[in-house]
Amino acid sequence: MFSTFGLTAAADIMSWLLLGSVVAGYGLLASFLYRTGYATARMTALLPVPAIAVTAAYVVLVWALVPDHHVPDAVLSLVLFAFVPGAAWYLAITTLPIIASRGRAAQVLAERWHLVVIAYSEAVLVLSGFQLVSVLGIA
């Protein structure tokens, strides 16, 4: 957005601030997952590995398939696409009390809910990686 109005210095500063916020945000996410018991220490340490791999694959695909090595309007598209897992998460949290009131469903949720939380966290990390490489102009 800064680049649109010719504020390239501000755009450069904000892109590096975004990098810092992604790193700091992962620390907060990992801390939350570990302290609430949704993930072990090992799992929190390994959680960024698939996100980094998927982001690297995204960069390779963009560099191989897009002529300018940059997807136009990717940042805006990714922001809009980020609402998809957010909406799914909101739906899951909203319907959780209804689903958990059923006998068998409550047992399954107690055993497997942590996997849903981990999958959502991974989706957030992947989308953050996509946005980061888009803002930095890498892909």
Secondary structure, DSSP 4 states (H G I P E B T S, - for coil): -TGGGT-HHHHHHHHHHHHHHHHHHHHHHHHHHHHHTSS-HHHHHHTHHHHHHHHHHHHHHHHHH-TTSS-TTHHHHHHHHTHHHHHHHHHHHHHHHHHHTSHHHHHHHHHHHHHHHHHHHHHHHHHHHHHHHHHTT--
